[in-house]
Amino acid sequence: MTSISEDSDKEKVRSVSVDLNNDASLVIDIPDALCERDKVKFTVHTKTTLSSFQKPEFSVPRQHEEFIWLHDTIVETEEYAGLIIPPAPPKPDFEGPREKMHKLGEGESSMTKEEYAKMKQELEAEYLAVFKKTVQVHEVFLQRFSSHPIFRKDRNFQIFLEYDQDLSVRRKNAKEMFGGFFKNMVKSADEVLISGVKEVDEFFEQEKTFLLDYSSKIKDATAKAEKMTRSHKNVADDYNHISGALNSTAADNNTAFKKTISVCVLQKLEDRVASDQELKLTELLRYYTRDIQAAKDLLYRRARALADNENSNKALDKARLKGKDIAQAEENQKQCLQKFDKLSESGKKELTSFKARRVVAFRKNLIEMTELEIKHAKVRRLKSNNTLYGSKLSIFLLCQKSLGY
Amino acid sequence: MSLCHFYPSLVIKFFRVCVCVCVELKMAASSERSPPPFPDSEEPELLEDSDEGADAFTGTSISEMDSPSPDSTRPPKDIFNEPPEDIFSDPLSNINSEPQKKVDAKIPSPSSDEAVDLFSDPLDDDSEVMSSPEVQNPMPDLLNEPVEAPKSDVLGEPPVHRDAARQQDVFEDPPKSSSKSSSVKKAASSEMFGDDDDDEDLFKEPPKVVTKKPQPSGPPVDVFTEVKSDVKVKPQVKDDPTDLFAEEALTAPAPKPSAGSSSSRTNGVHSEEQDLFSEATVELSLDSPRNDRKNKDAVKPSVSAPAAPVASSSSKAPSKTLKELEEEESEDKFDLNISITNPEKVGDGMNAYMAYKVSTQTSLTMFRSKTFTVRRRFSDFLGLFEKLSEKHSQNGYLIPPPPEKSILGMTKVKVGKEDPSSAEFVERRRAALERYLQRVVSHPSLLQDPDVREFLEKEELPRAVSTQALSGAGFLKMLNKATDAVSKMTIKMNEQDVWFDEKIQDVENEEQHLRKLHVMVESLVNHRKELSGNTAVFAKSVAMLGSSEDNTALSRALSQLAEVEDRIEQLHQEQASNDFFTFSELLADYIRLLGAVRGCFDQRMKAWQRWQDAENMLQKKREAEAKLLWANKPDKLQQAKDEITEWEAKVTQYEREFERISATVRKEVIRFDKEKARDFNRQVIKYLESLLHSQQQLIKYWDAFLPEAKAIV
């Protein structure tokens, strides 16, 4: 349907919601994406010096489903239980623009040419914004893997990057979907169950309460921010409509309103502000909502291990009491303890780095957003100043004319 | 009507009678064809003709085209039949009843100026045969008449007497010539028609050439009809020359300084006169509200008159007067400030109403004091509108419509406690009422209306009752519906005037555009309010997030962000109310006003319809007469003839009315356009300034936040 090259936008500040240590040994980006109906094909481009890859540079086409597959396989890998697994990118959502496109097609007859052109332009801009956002989240997802010392060595990840054929992952069928749903149910039930288990490490206890609190707050904030940007967009839309109406009014009117046209110059900007705000702030919050979910998952896995550990301890005690299967129980208990310890250790590391990463990302995005806001406000100020000047001038001219000069 | 040759006494009379008559037109005509090829005797007749107004220009001339000889006797007939009755019946009762002393005391000053002008200018124009002795010739006449008046109250009576005298003149002069003139006219008829054409050109052509079409032809027609139909005006105007010659010749310069404040204008003399004149009439109006109305009519023509002499000196008369008029229009700001404040709830329950304080600040002498305040309720405003529209709308005046009655909003106020929506409603209404009143008083004619003055000044106003059922939108809607129905029933008016055709179309288009725009601005306001609300919620939630953040710097930044968002919310709110009050309300006002403009057009159409109906009737009567003639029934023939004369008179009257209403509507629409441009300009600037301000605030807020964000470690 539409193919948009991201090359031109590369220079633009990328809204990277995570701080990535850019070491040159493995650089991944998505320079191009192709949208076909409801499927989006991303071109994943990799540049590497690692010996585990066959070539130093290659690119493969990947679909959204393959990203999900990568995420799922990594989640299911036992040894990564102690790591915060990067959240999977959300499904590309082109519903909004598509719906609008539909409306546009319907209303084509009832609109004037200019209005139609304008609407189309708007729509394209919106579509582009959504598209860019989608590409970005996928890119960031991969970059999180590439920057992580353990994940970058993952076999599945490397296959994902290198294998230039279709990975032939299917969409989840109904059963699997149901299974996933069931698993979630079990997980939440389990979460409730093991919440009774006494925490041994204070760090994790703290972290847990913080994360729980934080995630609810950030979720709230995200929702509110989304609402805000939506209404901001509405305002921008209104401005656009007004400017259209003003234009047509001015076209019909030869004298009085000419200068008012200039008002509409302001409007386009409002649109930009809204989308920038969306990109910076809302995306940040949204990303962290997901990231915190990932951290919570880690905590869950750790708690699960803790519970297992306790259980194995109990089993050992029981076996000792009964005097049979002691060796097996001991083995089991030792394993659990080991696993738990390992999990705790890596979890601690991960959480600390997560925290640092979060702060840095917030900082970066807040600064960027503020700068953008200032920039837009300044541009708008300039515009309104110019318009103001223009109107005043036109009044002056009008007065002069009426005086007969 | 060809004024090529100034027959002295009549010329003077002519000036006297219609100080206001669009002299420029005549002058222009005369300057174009200066040498008078006709014998003197022709002039009076023609002059009377022109005096008698529009029929010379359009109506009769059309019929004359068909059959010059029989009709040529008609105009004089008109003169003898109609105006005298008018003059003798109306003004007498009217003028005698009023205290004229004051009038006389005040009037001379402005009029003297004018008179001087009127007389001096033509004199300068010595290309005409006119010379000073001739001009002075009538003066003794004028002076004598009052003296001759047997009554002791010289001041009170003269007007009437002069009227009588004038009528005698009319009786004496024209008849003498009419016998001649009928023959002369025949001889000159070809020339006459040529004149007609020329004059028509003057009326029709300048509009096309000059950007501002209507003005050249606007006032003249108005003036003519004014003078004709309200002969009562004459006495008052007539006073001027007499007084001038009697005593004011020396003191003439005296009044000028008083109006000196307006000397910044390009040609101060004339515009000053305007002021003076209007002030004079304002003085007058204090005495009798009834007369006031007429005076006001007289004011307008007189305003255009001063311009005329100047214009007449050049051949570019129309364009020059144009400028004058434009200037006049841009200058017609009255020193009158009206503000509405302190909305106050009076009473309880469903009988409660809001009373508003209407404060006026003025230096106009028509008011008793410089500042005064009254309390008015909403229905009083509606009552004012109804009174005004009753009186003026059939004349084609554009009556500013009041804000709509809102049962819902008012009920809320009545029942409601102090909730923000009802407070907003009250504020909105207050502002709308203020704008409404300001529009009313900025209309030069409406300001003169006694009801307006009463509304502003009088302590207690009789309760307007009928407004309950029909008010605001309901009333307008009904009016529109009725007129729409009428206009639909009638045959589509074939518009001869391109200007009106275009304007009607324009107004309709504009209304549509504005409606659309208004809907959008309303939605903008709503969305902005929503945005402001959402921003507030977001700010709260960010604050919460900040409180649970464990990194202190980030936490601080977040709470700062929350603060910033809070302020932005305020900003959005302010902007929303700005959107509403400067933009949305402006549009709403103009949608209503455009409705009123359409009402004016409808009035004009109605007048046209009346005229056409009369024309048809006349046609029928003529046919009947022809039949009778054919059937040779002399007994009924006389009756038929009488009827024809009657209907001819009616046709002329209706036509005049139509012309007058056309002119008024034209003027009103032009005024409206100007006001609109000015209003929009002002509001757009205000709006832009508010936008600018909010942007500046935004920059400030974010600028302050930037170091905070950077401080996160």
Interface residues (C-beta under 8 A of the other chain):
Chain A: F210 D213 Y214 K217 I218 D220 A221 K224 A225 K227 M228 R230 S231 H232 N234 V235 D237 D238 Y239 H241 I242 A245 L246 S248 T249 D252 N253 T255 A256 F257 K259 T260 V263 L266 K355 V359 F362 R363 L366 I367 T370 E371 E373 I374 A377 K378 R380 R381 S384 N385 T387 L388 S391 K392 S394 I395 L398 C399 S402 L403 G404
Chain B: T266 K323 E326 E327 S330 D506 N509 E510 H513 L514 K516 L517 M520 V521 S523 L524 H527 R528 E530 L531 N534 T535 V537 F538 K540 S541 V542 M544 L545 S548 E549 D550 N551 A553 L554 A557 L558 L561 D673 K676 A677 F680 N681 V684 I685 Y687 L688 E689 L691 L692 Q695 Q696 L698 I699 W702 D703 F705 L706 A709 K710 I712 V713
